[in-house]
Amino acid sequence: SKVVRGLFAFPKDATGCGQGAPMLTPQDESTITPGLFLAGPSVRHGELSFCFVYKFRQRFGVVADAIARGLGMDTTEAVASARDMNMFLDDFSCCKAACGESC
């Protein structure tokens, strides 16, 4: 929406699935509005698209971890538990073929 569009930076030279996608930190946070996170099928990191439900759901733990750590909480056990359930996707090397320009 136009209301939130100004809260994210957008690359001018993006192509494919990345076209129109906002620029994010590794924790899916806006690069220009600290504390504002993006979740869901609009999340892109370089050539990677997380448009499939099972992929973008794996990013929720990354966002929750960033928020909790920002509040001074110890997230070590929660992150380990999420990793054990394959629900903490912060290592993109495992999904380059599955998450690439596929949407």
Secondary structure by P-SEA (a helix, b strand, c coil): cccccccbbbbcccccccccccccccccccccccccccccccccccccccccaaaaaaaaaaaaaaaaaaacccaaaaaaaaaaacccccccccccccccccc
